[in-house]
């Protein structure tokens, strides 16, 4: 089964492709079962013995694996290989085979349980089966679970808990981590761009610097508030879509939301020749991290930008 969705590059996916693309996947999985040195479980790799597994255990294990891997970096669950605590390290490592019986029925059961295993369902899951050639249709089931862009996912068959993968175990997410997981995954990202324009009136030349704020994120920006510090201070012009701050100098507040992909003209300042202005722009919006940008202009750059009416690249200042 493969439900297509956005998928980040991952070690787990490369490992999954390595196994499923092997000329003999069964042999490749058997080599993981009892190797030297030991094959340990990791943050993206888990094994589950299946010879004596009950349906209730399948439900719980599948639910936790889907939620736990989707809520972290993604991972692989291999059914049919047993793993126990390594006495030397305390980390689960493979220790032999415990094959899945009735491969086709087991895969069908996982597909059946998939949509009810987590809330919301995890997209992009891939399931492959490999028979060892026995009379009872025995073998391995390897499942790839991608990191989800829609996390957090709740494990419905594990007491409706929010599960993460931590080391070689699935664990309940802490309250602080849940706060981060529930922070909106869709966020606005407001990026300033300055454009220079040359205006000549009655033989007097003025360089007009126009600032545009573009939402390059995936969510609408609400209550956008911008503080623009310019050195030297130029002749400013009032813009229609913004309210001028009365208490804090050099501030404007957007009169309307800024939707993804939309660019809004947020300031306009005029300078005479032989000026090299510097702009420090602070941007705030609802549910967005505050950002600060620093943009310099030389007179030659203003001339060049004015001639082509091109964009002046913005340089991001890291937060201190």
C-alpha positions, -999 to +999 in steps of 0.1 A: +000+000+000+013+034-009-006+067-001+013+095-017+021+125+004+048+150+011+079+131+022+111+143+037+144+126+027+153+100+054+177+073+064+147+050+069+135+054+033+169+047+020+171+016+041+137+005+030+146+009-007+179-010-001+160-040+014+131-040-011+154-034-040+178-062-031+181-092-055+171-114-025+151-094+001+146-125+023+183-131+026+189-094+034+163-095+062+177-128+076+211-112+078+196-086+102+181-113+125+213-125+143+243-107+130+278-101+144+281-074+156+245-072+169+218-053+149+204-028+173+170-011+171+173+026+165+152+058+164+141+048+129+143+010+129+121-014+150+116-052+149+087-073+161+085-111+164+052-124+150+051-162+155+028-161+185+014-125+182-022-118+191-045-095+172-047-072+202-009-069+201-009-063+164-033-034+169-013-018+197+021-023+180+009-010+146-008+020+162+023+030+182+046+025+153+025+046+129+021+075+154+056+073+168+075+072+136+052+098+119+056+122+148+094+120+147+117+113+117+099+084+101+110+048+104+108+011+095+090-017+113+100-053+103+076-080+114+091-115+117+124-107+135+126-110+172+145-084+193+154-084+230+174-063+254+211-067+248+227-074+282+258-054+275+241-023+262+206-024+275+194-016+239+171-039+220+189-060+194+178-088+170+182-123+183+165-146+158+135-152+135+099-152+146+081-153+113+048-139+103+022-166+095-003-161+066+015-132+050-013-121+027-038-121+056-014-102+079-008-075+053-046-072+047-051-068+085-025-040+087-042-022+058-076-027+075-063-013+108-043+016+092-070+042+090-083+036+125-048+032+141-041+069+144-059+102+144-054+116+119-044+087+096-007+086+085-002+090+047+026+076+026+029+042+044+043+014+023+040-023+032+058-052+015+058-089+022+085-115+016+078-153+019+105-176+032+090-204+010+074-224+038+041-243+035+023-219+059+029-188+038+055-176+064+079-147+061+085-111+067+065-079+065+085-047+062+067-014+067+080+021+058+063+050+078+073+085+067+077+116+089+043+133+086+036+169+077+003+166+096+017+157+130+010+152+158-008+118+153-025+101+183-022+063+187-058+053+189-050+017+200-026+027+227-049+045+251-052+074+227-018+086+235+005+109+215+036+086+208+071+095+197+101+073+189+129+078+214+160+056+210+148+020+207+114+025+222+080+042+216+072+066+244+044+090+254+053+125+244+059+150+272+037+180+277+064+204+265+069+184+233+032+183+227+031+221+229+056+222+201+039+195+180+006+214+183+022+246+171+007+253+137+026+234+110+014+259+084+032+292+091+035+325+075+069+337+065+072+374+058+103+384+037+111+421+029+124+431-005+136+467-014+134+482-049+150+514-060+135+539-084+151+570-098+129+601-101+140+634-117+118+664-111+129+699-122+165+687-125+164+673-090+172+636-087+156+615-060+161+578-053+128+564-042+132+532-021+101+510-020+097+482+005+076+451-002+067+424+022+060+390+007+044+361+025+065+331+013+050+307+038+020+284+036-004+303+060-020+337+060-003+364+081-027+382+104-021+414+124+012+421+107+033+448+124+065+463+109+091+486+124+115+502+099+146+520+111+165+539+084+198+556+086+198+583+075+161+590+078+145+598+044+113+615+034+086+589+041+053+585+023+020+571+036+007+539+020-029+530+016-029+494+030-011+503+062-018+523+094+009+545+108+019+538+144+011+567+167+030+555+198+061+538+183+080+557+156+086+542+122+058+516+126+030+504+104+003+479+109-013+460+080-050+468+074-057+434+060-043+398+061-014+389+039-021+356+021+005+331+009+022+343-022+009+379-018+033+409-017+023+442-001+040+476-004+048+486+032+070+516+030+084+543+006+113+566+014+131+592-007+168+600-008+190+625-026+221+613-044+253+605-025+233+587+001+240+552+014+210+542+035+208+513+058+175+497+068+168+476+098+133+460+095+116+442+123+085+421+114+058+407+137+027+388+130+002+366+148+015+330+154+048+338+137+083+341+150+096+377+152+121+384+124+147+411+119+164+419+086+193+443+077+195+458+042+222+481+029+223+503-002+252+522-018+245+549-043+259+527-071+235+500-061+206+523-060+215+535-095+218+499-108+186+488-092+168+519-105+180+513-140+167+477-141+139+482-115+152+449-100+151+436-065+176+443-038+185+410-020+177+409+018+203+398+043+189+380+073+202+389+108+203+358+132+185+364+165+208+372+193 
